[in-house]
Each structure stands twice: as structure tokens, then as C-alpha cells.
């Protein structure tokens, strides 16, 4: 089976991009209109602290930009470099605050890993010794 099938890569890329754009836009909207009642209580205090420091906005804007890059196929390997640390952060954050949300982080991370494999030729240079 060819795991680098163009249609499969494009489908996963667009779906992942849509997930990140939706997450970024809804996160910014929730932050601007108030997060109470929209997210579970254990996450509320941490996200409010991240919002007050400006980190939450930076993450959400990165999600929106990287998501749009993935949707339109504009430098998708660079977009994957933007979202890879976010995926790790989501898994760790969900693991320690609300483990019930862990499955969404795992799905997004698996999609990112698949695209990392599909675009491996672009990333090879990062792991070569000079």
C-alpha cells in the first residue's frame, strides 16, 4: 500500500488544516467573549492564565495561520513544523488536566505524524549531520 498517495495526503492535509483553523478561531472567540461555561472547569484556570499572559492568543493565531497554510497547500512542511509542538503540548495538557479530551490530541498528532512521513523528503535535511 502506498502511504504517500496524493489524494490521501491532500485529504489528511485539508482535514488537519480545517481542524486547526476551527480550533484557532473558536479559541480566539471563546477568549474574547469569556471562557466560562464553554470549557471544563479544570481547564478554565489554566487557559485564563495563558490568555492573560498572551500565550493563548499566540498559540491560536499560529493554529489559524498553519491551518490555512495546510488547507491551501502553501508550504505545508513549514506548517507542520509550526503545529508539531502544538500537538505535543495538547497531548501533555490534556493528559494532566482533562484526560477525557486526550483522544482528540492523539488523532491530531497521528494526522500530523502521517503528513510528516508523507513530506519526509522536506525534513531529511534537519536530521543530517554536516
N, CA, C and O atoms as a Tinker XYZ file with bonds, in Angstrom:
   520  protein
     1  N      0.843000   -1.185000    0.000000    73     2
     2  CA     0.000000    0.000000    0.000000    64     1     3
     3  C      0.885000    1.245000    0.000000    63     2     4     5
     4  O      1.861000    1.318000    0.746000    81     3
     5  N      0.549000    2.198000   -0.819000    73     3     6
     6  CA     1.310000    3.433000   -0.912000    64     5     7
     7  C      0.766000    4.439000    0.097000    63     6     8     9
     8  O     -0.338000    4.959000   -0.065000    81     7
     9  N      1.552000    4.712000    1.143000    73     7    10
    10  CA     1.112000    5.651000    2.175000    64     9    11
    11  C      1.333000    7.101000    1.767000    63    10    12    13
    12  O      0.951000    8.023000    2.488000    81    11
    13  N      1.947000    7.293000    0.614000    73    11    14
    14  CA     2.154000    8.652000    0.124000    64    13    15
    15  C      1.239000    8.948000   -1.061000    63    14    16    17
    16  O      1.594000    9.729000   -1.943000    81    15
    17  N      0.085000    8.335000   -1.080000    73    15    18
    18  CA    -0.924000    8.560000   -2.102000    64    17    19
    19  C     -1.307000   10.041000   -2.090000    63    18    20    21
    20  O     -1.638000   10.587000   -1.037000    81    19
    21  N     -1.263000   10.690000   -3.254000    73    19    22
    22  CA    -1.521000   12.131000   -3.317000    64    21    23
    23  C     -2.894000   12.508000   -2.772000    63    22    24    25
    24  O     -3.033000   13.509000   -2.068000    81    23
    25  N     -3.900000   11.714000   -3.095000    73    23    26
    26  CA    -5.253000   12.037000   -2.629000    64    25    27
    27  C     -5.372000   11.862000   -1.120000    63    26    28    29
    28  O     -6.033000   12.661000   -0.456000    81    27
    29  N     -4.747000   10.838000   -0.576000    73    27    30
    30  CA    -4.790000   10.623000    0.875000    64    29    31
    31  C     -4.055000   11.742000    1.600000    63    30    32    33
    32  O     -4.530000   12.250000    2.616000    81    31
    33  N     -2.898000   12.122000    1.077000    73    31    34
    34  CA    -2.124000   13.202000    1.694000    64    33    35
    35  C     -2.912000   14.503000    1.643000    63    34    36    37
    36  O     -2.977000   15.232000    2.633000    81    35
    37  N     -3.513000   14.798000    0.489000    73    35    38
    38  CA    -4.279000   16.033000    0.372000    64    37    39
    39  C     -5.493000   16.019000    1.297000    63    38    40    41
    40  O     -5.808000   17.040000    1.908000    81    39
    41  N     -6.171000   14.892000    1.410000    73    39    42
    42  CA    -7.343000   14.791000    2.284000    64    41    43
    43  C     -6.956000   15.005000    3.740000    63    42    44    45
    44  O     -7.595000   15.783000    4.447000    81    43
    45  N     -5.921000   14.323000    4.183000    73    43    46
    46  CA    -5.479000   14.472000    5.572000    64    45    47
    47  C     -4.987000   15.895000    5.819000    63    46    48    49
    48  O     -5.258000   16.476000    6.870000    81    47
    49  N     -4.262000   16.456000    4.847000    73    47    50
    50  CA    -3.747000   17.820000    4.989000    64    49    51
    51  C     -4.877000   18.831000    5.137000    63    50    52    53
    52  O     -4.819000   19.704000    6.003000    81    51
    53  N     -5.894000   18.719000    4.306000    73    51    54
    54  CA    -7.019000   19.660000    4.369000    64    53    55
    55  C     -7.823000   19.461000    5.655000    63    54    56    57
    56  O     -8.213000   20.437000    6.296000    81    55
    57  N     -8.074000   18.211000    6.036000    73    55    58
    58  CA    -8.805000   17.954000    7.288000    64    57    59
    59  C     -8.050000   18.490000    8.496000    63    58    60    61
    60  O     -8.644000   19.097000    9.387000    81    59
    61  N     -6.743000   18.266000    8.526000    73    59    62
    62  CA    -5.935000   18.779000    9.635000    64    61    63
    63  C     -5.943000   20.302000    9.634000    63    62    64    65
    64  O     -6.037000   20.930000   10.689000    81    63
    65  N     -5.843000   20.890000    8.453000    73    63    66
    66  CA    -5.907000   22.344000    8.357000    64    65    67
    67  C     -7.233000   22.891000    8.851000    63    66    68    69
    68  O     -7.264000   23.893000    9.564000    81    67
    69  N     -8.330000   22.241000    8.478000    73    67    70
    70  CA    -9.650000   22.674000    8.952000    64    69    71
    71  C     -9.765000   22.549000   10.467000    63    70    72    73
    72  O    -10.348000   23.410000   11.125000    81    71
    73  N     -9.206000   21.472000   11.016000    73    71    74
    74  CA    -9.249000   21.294000   12.472000    64    73    75
    75  C     -8.486000   22.410000   13.178000    63    74    76    77
    76  O     -8.943000   22.931000   14.195000    81    75
    77  N     -7.325000   22.775000   12.641000    73    75    78
    78  CA    -6.545000   23.831000   13.279000    64    77    79
    79  C     -7.190000   25.201000   13.104000    63    78    80    81
    80  O     -7.176000   26.007000   14.035000    81    79
    81  N     -7.749000   25.476000   11.945000    73    79    82
    82  CA    -8.440000   26.760000   11.758000    64    81    83
    83  C     -9.638000   26.848000   12.694000    63    82    84    85
    84  O     -9.846000   27.876000   13.339000    81    83
    85  N    -10.427000   25.781000   12.774000    73    83    86
    86  CA   -11.583000   25.776000   13.671000    64    85    87
    87  C    -11.147000   25.956000   15.120000    63    86    88    89
    88  O    -11.751000   26.731000   15.860000    81    87
    89  N    -10.108000   25.248000   15.524000    73    87    90
    90  CA    -9.613000   25.360000   16.896000    64    89    91
    91  C     -9.111000   26.771000   17.186000    63    90    92    93
    92  O     -9.382000   27.325000   18.251000    81    91
    93  N     -8.386000   27.344000   16.243000    73    91    94
    94  CA    -7.862000   28.692000   16.442000    64    93    95
    95  C     -8.947000   29.744000   16.516000    63    94    96    97
    96  O     -8.933000   30.597000   17.403000    81    95
    97  N     -9.888000   29.688000   15.585000    73    95    98
    98  CA   -10.966000   30.686000   15.558000    64    97    99
    99  C    -11.874000   30.535000   16.771000    63    98   100   101
   100  O    -12.226000   31.529000   17.406000    81    99
   101  N    -12.258000   29.304000   17.101000    73    99   102
   102  CA   -13.149000   29.116000   18.249000    64   101   103
   103  C    -12.438000   29.461000   19.553000    63   102   104   105
   104  O    -13.066000   29.977000   20.478000    81   103
   105  N    -11.143000   29.186000   19.640000    73   103   106
   106  CA   -10.387000   29.555000   20.836000    64   105   107
   107  C    -10.277000   31.055000   21.002000    63   106   108   109
   108  O    -10.412000   31.571000   22.112000    81   107
   109  N    -10.034000   31.762000   19.909000    73   107   110
   110  CA    -9.977000   33.229000   19.987000    64   109   111
   111  C    -11.343000   33.798000   20.337000    63   110   112   113
   112  O    -11.438000   34.729000   21.136000    81   111
   113  N    -12.401000   33.254000   19.750000    73   111   114
   114  CA   -13.753000   33.736000   20.050000    64   113   115
   115  C    -14.110000   33.477000   21.505000    63   114   116   117
   116  O    -14.697000   34.337000   22.162000    81   115
   117  N    -13.761000   32.302000   22.013000    73   115   118
   118  CA   -14.056000   31.983000   23.418000    64   117   119
   119  C    -13.266000   32.889000   24.345000    63   118   120   121
   120  O    -13.772000   33.312000   25.384000    81   119
   121  N    -12.035000   33.188000   23.977000    73   119   122
   122  CA   -11.220000   34.069000   24.806000    64   121   123
   123  C    -11.729000   35.492000   24.819000    63   122   124   125
   124  O    -11.648000   36.172000   25.842000    81   123
   125  N    -12.251000   35.950000   23.702000    73   123   126
   126  CA   -12.749000   37.321000   23.624000    64   125   127
   127  C    -14.117000   37.481000   24.270000    63   126   128   129
   128  O    -14.425000   38.546000   24.804000    81   127
   129  N    -14.942000   36.439000   24.228000    73   127   130
   130  CA   -16.300000   36.550000   24.768000    64   129   131
   131  C    -16.424000   35.974000   26.170000    63   130   132   133
   132  O    -17.492000   36.059000   26.777000    81   131
   133  N    -15.368000   35.399000   26.687000    73   131   134
   134  CA   -15.424000   34.796000   28.020000    64   133   135
   135  C    -15.476000   33.293000   27.906000    63   134   136   137
   136  O    -16.282000   32.745000   27.154000    81   135
   137  N    -14.624000   32.630000   28.648000    73   135   138
   138  CA   -14.492000   31.180000   28.527000    64   137   139
   139  C    -15.399000   30.415000   29.480000    63   138   140   141
   140  O    -15.572000   29.207000   29.319000    81   139
   141  N    -15.980000   31.084000   30.465000    73   139   142
   142  CA   -16.788000   30.385000   31.456000    64   141   143
   143  C    -17.966000   29.688000   30.790000    63   142   144   145
   144  O    -18.657000   30.280000   29.962000    81   143
   145  N    -18.189000   28.448000   31.147000    73   143   146
   146  CA   -19.305000   27.684000   30.608000    64   145   147
   147  C    -19.018000   27.011000   29.281000    63   146   148   149
   148  O    -19.782000   26.150000   28.846000    81   147
   149  N    -17.918000   27.393000   28.628000    73   147   150
   150  CA   -17.603000   26.820000   27.317000    64   149   151
   151  C    -16.563000   25.711000   27.396000    63   150   152   153
   152  O    -16.460000   24.880000   26.494000    81   151
   153  N    -15.799000   25.704000   28.474000    73   151   154
   154  CA   -14.778000   24.676000   28.643000    64   153   155
   155  C    -14.892000   24.091000   30.046000    63   154   156   157
   156  O    -15.442000   24.737000   30.938000    81   155
   157  N    -14.384000   22.880000   30.255000    73   155   158
   158  CA   -14.468000   22.252000   31.581000    64   157   159
   159  C    -13.726000   23.068000   32.642000    63   158   160   161
   160  O    -12.745000   23.749000   32.343000    81   159
   161  N    -14.201000   22.989000   33.865000    73   159   162
   162  CA   -13.636000   23.766000   34.972000    64   161   163
   163  C    -12.139000   23.539000   35.182000    63   162   164   165
   164  O    -11.421000   24.511000   35.416000    81   163
   165  N    -11.631000   22.301000   35.110000    73   163   166
   166  CA   -10.186000   22.125000   35.328000    64   165   167
   167  C     -9.319000   22.877000   34.316000    63   166   168   169
   168  O     -8.192000   23.264000   34.624000    81   167
   169  N     -9.849000   23.078000   33.115000    73   167   170
   170  CA    -9.084000   23.772000   32.081000    64   169   171
   171  C     -9.207000   25.288000   32.193000    63   170   172   173
   172  O     -8.360000   26.022000   31.686000    81   171
   173  N    -10.248000   25.750000   32.849000    73   171   174
   174  CA   -10.567000   27.178000   32.854000    64   173   175
   175  C     -9.463000   28.019000   33.470000    63   174   176   177
   176  O     -9.052000   29.016000   32.878000    81   175
   177  N     -8.976000   27.642000   34.641000    73   175   178
   178  CA    -7.973000   28.475000   35.310000    64   177   179
   179  C     -6.685000   28.552000   34.499000    63   178   180   181
   180  O     -6.101000   29.626000   34.355000    81   179
   181  N     -6.246000   27.427000   33.974000    73   179   182
   182  CA    -5.011000   27.421000   33.188000    64   181   183
   183  C     -5.169000   28.247000   31.919000    63   182   184   185
   184  O     -4.278000   29.021000   31.569000    81   183
   185  N     -6.284000   28.091000   31.233000    73   183   186
   186  CA    -6.471000   28.836000   29.990000    64   185   187
   187  C     -6.635000   30.330000   30.243000    63   186   188   189
   188  O     -6.206000   31.147000   29.428000    81   187
   189  N     -7.240000   30.689000   31.344000    73   187   190
   190  CA    -7.355000   32.116000   31.676000    64   189   191
   191  C     -5.969000   32.705000   31.962000    63   190   192   193
   192  O     -5.684000   33.838000   31.575000    81   191
   193  N     -5.113000   31.939000   32.636000    73   191   194
   194  CA    -3.747000   32.407000   32.884000    64   193   195
   195  C     -2.971000   32.539000   31.575000    63   194   196   197
   196  O     -2.255000   33.519000   31.371000    81   195
   197  N     -3.114000   31.561000   30.699000    73   195   198
   198  CA    -2.449000   31.645000   29.400000    64   197   199
   199  C     -2.970000   32.832000   28.594000    63   198   200   201
   200  O     -2.201000   33.488000   27.893000    81   199
   201  N     -4.266000   33.111000   28.687000    73   199   202
   202  CA    -4.859000   34.250000   27.980000    64   201   203
   203  C     -4.297000   35.561000   28.522000    63   202   204   205
   204  O     -3.954000   36.459000   27.753000    81   203
   205  N     -4.204000   35.670000   29.850000    73   203   206
   206  CA    -3.700000   36.899000   30.471000    64   205   207
   207  C     -2.243000   37.173000   30.097000    63   206   208   209
   208  O     -1.837000   38.331000   29.997000    81   207
   209  N     -1.458000   36.119000   29.889000    73   207   210
   210  CA    -0.050000   36.285000   29.517000    64   209   211
   211  C      0.143000   36.482000   28.014000    63   210   212   213
   212  O      1.229000   36.867000   27.581000    81   211
   213  N     -0.888000   36.225000   27.212000    73   211   214
   214  CA    -0.788000   36.374000   25.766000    64   213   215
   215  C     -0.337000   35.115000   25.043000    63   214   216   217
   216  O     -0.256000   35.103000   23.815000    81   215
   217  N     -0.046000   34.067000   25.783000    73   215   218
   218  CA     0.414000   32.825000   25.164000    64   217   219
   219  C     -0.721000   32.152000   24.401000    63   218   220   221
   220  O     -0.512000   31.607000   23.317000    81   219
   221  N     -1.918000   32.193000   24.967000    73   219   222
   222  CA    -3.078000   31.565000   24.338000    64   221   223
   223  C     -3.341000   32.180000   22.963000    63   222   224   225
   224  O     -3.596000   31.460000   21.997000    81   223
   225  N     -3.277000   33.511000   22.876000    73   223   226
   226  CA    -3.506000   34.178000   21.595000    64   225   227
   227  C     -2.436000   33.790000   20.579000    63   226   228   229
   228  O     -2.738000   33.574000   19.406000    81   227
   229  N     -1.175000   33.701000   21.035000    73   227   230
   230  CA    -0.091000   33.329000   20.130000    64   229   231
   231  C     -0.312000   31.918000   19.573000    63   230   232   233
   232  O     -0.107000   31.674000   18.384000    81   231
   233  N     -0.729000   30.997000   20.440000    73   231   234
   234  CA    -0.977000   29.622000   20.002000    64   233   235
   235  C     -2.132000   29.585000   19.006000    63   234   236   237
   236  O     -2.044000   28.916000   17.977000    81   235
   237  N     -3.209000   30.299000   19.306000    73   235   238
   238  CA    -4.388000   30.267000   18.433000    64   237   239
   239  C     -4.110000   30.927000   17.081000    63   238   240   241
   240  O     -4.589000   30.449000   16.053000    81   239
   241  N     -3.349000   32.008000   17.073000    73   239   242
   242  CA    -3.003000   32.649000   15.798000    64   241   243
   243  C     -2.097000   31.725000   14.983000    63   242   244   245
   244  O     -2.235000   31.636000   13.763000    81   243
   245  N     -1.171000   31.038000   15.656000    73   243   246
   246  CA    -0.323000   30.060000   14.967000    64   245   247
   247  C     -1.168000   28.940000   14.382000    63   246   248   249
   248  O     -0.915000   28.493000   13.263000    81   247
   249  N     -2.177000   28.477000   15.131000    73   247   250
   250  CA    -3.071000   27.434000   14.618000    64   249   251
   251  C     -3.818000   27.914000   13.378000    63   250   252   253
   252  O     -3.952000   27.166000   12.410000    81   251
   253  N     -4.301000   29.143000   13.399000    73   251   254
   254  CA    -5.046000   29.680000   12.253000    64   253   255
   255  C     -4.139000   29.787000   11.032000    63   254   256   257
   256  O     -4.505000   29.347000    9.942000    81   255
   257  N     -2.955000   30.372000   11.214000    73   255   258
   258  CA    -2.031000   30.552000   10.089000    64   257   259
   259  C     -1.584000   29.200000    9.530000    63   258   260   261
   260  O     -1.614000   28.987000    8.318000    81   259
   261  N     -1.172000   28.288000   10.412000    73   259   262
   262  CA    -0.722000   26.969000    9.951000    64   261   263
   263  C     -1.874000   26.193000    9.314000    63   262   264   265
   264  O     -1.673000   25.489000    8.325000    81   263
   265  N     -3.069000   26.316000    9.870000    73   263   266
   266  CA    -4.235000   25.647000    9.293000    64   265   267
   267  C     -4.531000   26.136000    7.886000    63   266   268   269
   268  O     -4.814000   25.339000    6.992000    81   267
   269  N     -4.465000   27.447000    7.689000    73   267   270
   270  CA    -4.691000   27.996000    6.347000    64   269   271
   271  C     -3.594000   27.553000    5.380000    63   270   272   273
   272  O     -3.864000   27.267000    4.213000    81   271
   273  N     -2.354000   27.498000    5.873000    73   271   274
   274  CA    -1.260000   27.016000    5.026000    64   273   275
   275  C     -1.499000   25.569000    4.603000    63   274   276   277
   276  O     -1.228000   25.203000    3.459000    81   275
   277  N     -2.004000   24.750000    5.517000    73   275   278
   278  CA    -2.285000   23.353000    5.182000    64   277   279
   279  C     -3.458000   23.238000    4.212000    63   278   280   281
   280  O     -3.405000   22.453000    3.265000    81   279
   281  N     -4.504000   24.009000    4.440000    73   279   282
   282  CA    -5.681000   23.943000    3.566000    64   281   283
   283  C     -5.316000   24.307000    2.131000    63   282   284   285
   284  O     -5.719000   23.626000    1.188000    81   283
   285  N     -4.550000   25.389000    1.972000    73   283   286
   286  CA    -4.233000   25.870000    0.632000    64   285   287
   287  C     -2.967000   25.243000    0.048000    63   286   288   289
   288  O     -2.607000   25.522000   -1.096000    81   287
   289  N     -2.291000   24.398000    0.829000    73   287   290
   290  CA    -1.096000   23.738000    0.326000    64   289   291
   291  C      0.080000   24.674000    0.161000    63   290   292   293
   292  O      0.971000   24.407000   -0.646000    81   291
   293  N      0.105000   25.769000    0.909000    73   291   294
   294  CA     1.192000   26.739000    0.845000    64   293   295
   295  C      2.246000   26.363000    1.885000    63   294   296   297
   296  O      2.021000   26.528000    3.084000    81   295
   297  N      3.374000   25.867000    1.438000    73   295   298
   298  CA     4.462000   25.428000    2.312000    64   297   299
   299  C      3.964000   24.503000    3.423000    63   298   300   301
   300  O      4.139000   24.809000    4.602000    81   299
   301  N      3.348000   23.379000    3.065000    73   299   302
   302  CA     2.773000   22.501000    4.088000    64   301   303
   303  C      3.798000   21.924000    5.055000    63   302   304   305
   304  O      3.473000   21.672000    6.215000    81   303
   305  N      5.031000   21.710000    4.599000    73   303   306
   306  CA     6.053000   21.186000    5.508000    64   305   307
   307  C      6.371000   22.205000    6.601000    63   306   308   309
   308  O      6.581000   21.832000    7.755000    81   307
   309  N      6.406000   23.475000    6.245000    73   307   310
   310  CA     6.628000   24.525000    7.243000    64   309   311
   311  C      5.459000   24.597000    8.215000    63   310   312   313
   312  O      5.655000   24.781000    9.416000    81   311
   313  N      4.252000   24.454000    7.701000    73   311   314
   314  CA     3.070000   24.450000    8.569000    64   313   315
   315  C      3.130000   23.293000    9.559000    63   314   316   317
   316  O      2.729000   23.444000   10.713000    81   315
   317  N      3.626000   22.145000    9.119000    73   315   318
   318  CA     3.760000   21.002000   10.027000    64   317   319
   319  C      4.786000   21.280000   11.116000    63   318   320   321
   320  O      4.626000   20.829000   12.250000    81   319
   321  N      5.837000   22.019000   10.781000    73   319   322
   322  CA     6.802000   22.404000   11.814000    64   321   323
   323  C      6.162000   23.336000   12.838000    63   322   324   325
   324  O      6.526000   23.306000   14.013000    81   323
   325  N      5.222000   24.157000   12.407000    73   323   326
   326  CA     4.507000   25.042000   13.340000    64   325   327
   327  C      3.591000   24.249000   14.269000    63   326   328   329
   328  O      3.511000   24.544000   15.461000    81   327
   329  N      2.900000   23.245000   13.729000    73   327   330
   330  CA     1.881000   22.554000   14.530000    64   329   331
   331  C      2.417000   21.387000   15.345000    63   330   332   333
   332  O      1.755000   20.950000   16.287000    81   331
   333  N      3.590000   20.872000   15.015000    73   331   334
   334  CA     4.120000   19.722000   15.764000    64   333   335
   335  C      4.284000   20.023000   17.256000    63   334   336   337
   336  O      3.861000   19.208000   18.076000    81   335
   337  N      4.876000   21.155000   17.645000    73   335   338
   338  CA     4.972000   21.431000   19.085000    64   337   339
   339  C      3.609000   21.675000   19.726000    63   338   340   341
   340  O      3.418000   21.386000   20.908000    81   339
   341  N      2.672000   22.198000   18.964000    73   339   342
   342  CA     1.320000   22.404000   19.493000    64   341   343
   343  C      0.681000   21.054000   19.785000    63   342   344   345
   344  O      0.006000   20.896000   20.803000    81   343
   345  N      0.886000   20.082000   18.904000    73   343   346
   346  CA     0.332000   18.735000   19.128000    64   345   347
   347  C      0.885000   18.114000   20.404000    63   346   348   349
   348  O      0.138000   17.526000   21.187000    81   347
   349  N      2.183000   18.243000   20.612000    73   347   350
   350  CA     2.791000   17.708000   21.835000    64   349   351
   351  C      2.211000   18.418000   23.053000    63   350   352   353
   352  O      1.880000   17.777000   24.051000    81   351
   353  N      2.088000   19.736000   22.970000    73   351   354
   354  CA     1.516000   20.498000   24.078000    64   353   355
   355  C      0.081000   20.114000   24.376000    63   354   356   357
   356  O     -0.315000   20.045000   25.539000    81   355
   357  N     -0.699000   19.863000   23.343000    73   355   358
   358  CA    -2.101000   19.471000   23.533000    64   357   359
   359  C     -2.187000   18.132000   24.254000    63   358   360   361
   360  O     -2.995000   17.968000   25.168000    81   359
   361  N     -1.362000   17.181000   23.852000    73   359   362
   362  CA    -1.394000   15.862000   24.493000    64   361   363
   363  C     -0.995000   15.968000   25.965000    63   362   364   365
   364  O     -1.663000   15.402000   26.830000    81   363
   365  N      0.081000   16.684000   26.252000    73   363   366
   366  CA     0.531000   16.819000   27.642000    64   365   367
   367  C     -0.502000   17.574000   28.469000    63   366   368   369
   368  O     -0.807000   17.179000   29.594000    81   367
   369  N     -1.041000   18.659000   27.917000    73   367   370
   370  CA    -2.035000   19.468000   28.630000    64   369   371
   371  C     -3.292000   18.651000   28.923000    63   370   372   373
   372  O     -3.798000   18.668000   30.046000    81   371
   373  N     -3.790000   17.944000   27.926000    73   371   374
   374  CA    -4.992000   17.123000   28.123000    64   373   375
   375  C     -4.736000   15.970000   29.089000    63   374   376   377
   376  O     -5.610000   15.613000   29.878000    81   375
   377  N     -3.564000   15.401000   29.027000    73   375   378
   378  CA    -3.225000   14.280000   29.903000    64   377   379
   379  C     -3.298000   14.679000   31.374000    63   378   380   381
   380  O     -3.746000   13.898000   32.213000    81   379
   381  N     -2.858000   15.893000   31.680000    73   379   382
   382  CA    -2.806000   16.316000   33.079000    64   381   383
   383  C     -4.026000   17.104000   33.541000    63   382   384   385
   384  O     -4.257000   17.198000   34.747000    81   383
   385  N     -4.813000   17.672000   32.635000    73   383   386
   386  CA    -5.978000   18.452000   33.071000    64   385   387
   387  C     -7.285000   17.699000   32.870000    63   386   388   389
   388  O     -8.010000   17.463000   33.836000    81   387
   389  N     -7.597000   17.320000   31.644000    73   387   390
   390  CA    -8.853000   16.617000   31.348000    64   389   391
   391  C     -8.536000   15.432000   30.430000    63   390   392   393
   392  O     -8.584000   15.569000   29.208000    81   391
   393  N     -8.214000   14.270000   31.011000    73   391   394
   394  CA    -7.844000   13.109000   30.188000    64   393   395
   395  C     -8.932000   12.662000   29.208000    63   394   396   397
   396  O     -8.629000   11.969000   28.237000    81   395
   397  N    -10.173000   13.038000   29.437000    73   395   398
   398  CA   -11.248000   12.657000   28.511000    64   397   399
   399  C    -11.053000   13.296000   27.135000    63   398   400   401
   400  O    -11.548000   12.767000   26.139000    81   399
   401  N    -10.348000   14.410000   27.062000    73   399   402
   402  CA   -10.104000   15.097000   25.792000    64   401   403
   403  C     -8.842000   14.597000   25.092000    63   402   404   405
   404  O     -8.493000   15.099000   24.024000    81   403
   405  N     -8.162000   13.629000   25.672000    73   403   406
   406  CA    -6.894000   13.147000   25.144000    64   405   407
   407  C     -7.027000   12.556000   23.743000    63   406   408   409
   408  O     -6.097000   12.667000   22.945000    81   407
   409  N     -8.139000   11.944000   23.432000    73   407   410
   410  CA    -8.316000   11.287000   22.133000    64   409   411
   411  C     -8.208000   12.283000   20.976000    63   410   412   413
   412  O     -7.661000   11.949000   19.925000    81   411
   413  N     -8.722000   13.500000   21.157000    73   411   414
   414  CA    -8.627000   14.489000   20.076000    64   413   415
   415  C     -7.175000   14.877000   19.828000    63   414   416   417
   416  O     -6.769000   15.047000   18.679000    81   415
   417  N     -6.393000   15.018000   20.886000    73   415   418
   418  CA    -4.975000   15.326000   20.725000    64   417   419
   419  C     -4.218000   14.204000   20.041000    63   418   420   421
   420  O     -3.315000   14.448000   19.241000    81   419
   421  N     -4.589000   12.975000   20.360000    73   419   422
   422  CA    -3.934000   11.821000   19.737000    64   421   423
   423  C     -4.274000   11.748000   18.251000    63   422   424   425
   424  O     -3.400000   11.472000   17.428000    81   423
   425  N     -5.531000   11.993000   17.904000    73   423   426
   426  CA    -5.940000   11.964000   16.491000    64   425   427
   427  C     -5.196000   13.030000   15.694000    63   426   428   429
   428  O     -4.684000   12.753000   14.610000    81   427
   429  N     -5.136000   14.246000   16.228000    73   427   430
   430  CA    -4.439000   15.334000   15.536000    64   429   431
   431  C     -2.950000   15.012000   15.416000    63   430   432   433
   432  O     -2.341000   15.278000   14.380000    81   431
   433  N     -2.367000   14.448000   16.454000    73   431   434
   434  CA    -0.945000   14.096000   16.413000    64   433   435
   435  C     -0.671000   12.992000   15.396000    63   434   436   437
   436  O      0.347000   13.031000   14.704000    81   435
   437  N     -1.556000   12.019000   15.297000    73   435   438
   438  CA    -1.382000   10.958000   14.302000    64   437   439
   439  C     -1.493000   11.508000   12.881000    63   438   440   441
   440  O     -0.749000   11.095000   11.992000    81   439
   441  N     -2.419000   12.436000   12.674000    73   439   442
   442  CA    -2.544000   13.055000   11.352000    64   441   443
   443  C     -1.280000   13.852000   11.023000    63   442   444   445
   444  O     -0.795000   13.816000    9.892000    81   443
   445  N     -0.754000   14.566000   12.009000    73   443   446
   446  CA     0.472000   15.335000   11.813000    64   445   447
   447  C      1.649000   14.405000   11.528000    63   446   448   449
   448  O      2.471000   14.691000   10.658000    81   447
   449  N      1.729000   13.293000   12.258000    73   447   450
   450  CA     2.808000   12.327000   12.033000    64   449   451
   451  C      2.712000   11.716000   10.632000    63   450   452   453
   452  O      3.732000   11.523000    9.970000    81   451
   453  N      1.497000   11.413000   10.182000    73   451   454
   454  CA     1.319000   10.868000    8.831000    64   453   455
   455  C      1.816000   11.865000    7.782000    63   454   456   457
   456  O      2.516000   11.494000    6.840000    81   455
   457  N      1.444000   13.128000    7.959000    73   455   458
   458  CA     1.899000   14.134000    6.999000    64   457   459
   459  C      3.405000   14.339000    7.100000    63   458   460   461
   460  O      4.062000   14.610000    6.095000    81   459
   461  N      3.955000   14.212000    8.304000    73   459   462
   462  CA     5.409000   14.281000    8.457000    64   461   463
   463  C      6.099000   13.176000    7.676000    63   462   464   465
   464  O      7.153000   13.390000    7.078000    81   463
   465  N      5.497000   11.991000    7.687000    73   463   466
   466  CA     6.020000   10.877000    6.892000    64   465   467
   467  C      5.872000   11.172000    5.398000    63   466   468   469
   468  O      6.786000   10.918000    4.613000    81   467
   469  N      4.725000   11.704000    5.020000    73   467   470
   470  CA     4.476000   11.982000    3.602000    64   469   471
   471  C      5.422000   13.053000    3.060000    63   470   472   473
   472  O      5.813000   13.001000    1.894000    81   471
   473  N      5.790000   14.019000    3.898000    73   471   474
   474  CA     6.690000   15.102000    3.482000    64   473   475
   475  C      8.110000   14.880000    4.004000    63   474   476   477
   476  O      8.878000   15.833000    4.134000    81   475
   477  N      8.463000   13.629000    4.301000    73   475   478
   478  CA     9.754000   13.335000    4.903000    64   477   479
   479  C     10.920000   13.868000    4.077000    63   478   480   481
   480  O     11.936000   14.266000    4.647000    81   479
   481  N     10.803000   13.886000    2.766000    73   479   482
   482  CA    11.885000   14.393000    1.924000    64   481   483
   483  C     12.219000   15.844000    2.260000    63   482   484   485
   484  O     13.369000   16.261000    2.124000    81   483
   485  N     11.236000   16.604000    2.692000    73   483   486
   486  CA    11.461000   18.005000    3.068000    64   485   487
   487  C     12.165000   18.116000    4.421000    63   486   488   489
   488  O     12.870000   19.093000    4.672000    81   487
   489  N     11.978000   17.121000    5.294000    73   487   490
   490  CA    12.515000   17.175000    6.654000    64   489   491
   491  C     13.856000   16.466000    6.810000    63   490   492   493
   492  O     14.520000   16.629000    7.834000    81   491
   493  N     14.263000   15.687000    5.821000    73   491   494
   494  CA    15.500000   14.903000    5.933000    64   493   495
   495  C     16.696000   15.763000    6.316000    63   494   496   497
   496  O     17.516000   15.365000    7.144000    81   495
   497  N     16.790000   16.922000    5.721000    73   495   498
   498  CA    17.931000   17.803000    5.967000    64   497   499
   499  C     18.057000   18.260000    7.410000    63   498   500   501
   500  O     19.149000   18.606000    7.859000    81   499
   501  N     16.956000   18.266000    8.134000    73   499   502
   502  CA    17.002000   18.677000    9.539000    64   501   503
   503  C     17.708000   17.651000   10.412000    63   502   504   505
   504  O     18.188000   17.984000   11.496000    81   503
   505  N     17.775000   16.415000    9.954000    73   503   506
   506  CA    18.318000   15.328000   10.764000    64   505   507
   507  C     19.659000   14.803000   10.259000    63   506   508   509
   508  O     20.162000   13.804000   10.774000    81   507
   509  N     20.243000   15.462000    9.258000    73   507   510
   510  CA    21.528000   15.035000    8.715000    64   509   511
   511  C     22.663000   15.786000    9.390000    63   510   512   513
   512  O     22.568000   16.983000    9.663000    81   511
   513  N     23.743000   15.052000    9.653000    73   511   514
   514  CA    24.942000   15.692000   10.190000    64   513   515
   515  C     25.725000   16.306000    9.042000    63   514   516   517
   516  O     25.830000   15.723000    7.963000    81   515
   517  N     26.248000   17.441000    9.277000    73   515   518
   518  CA    27.040000   18.127000    8.244000    64   517   519
   519  C     28.505000   17.949000    8.511000    63   518   520
   520  O     29.336000   18.451000    7.755000    81   519
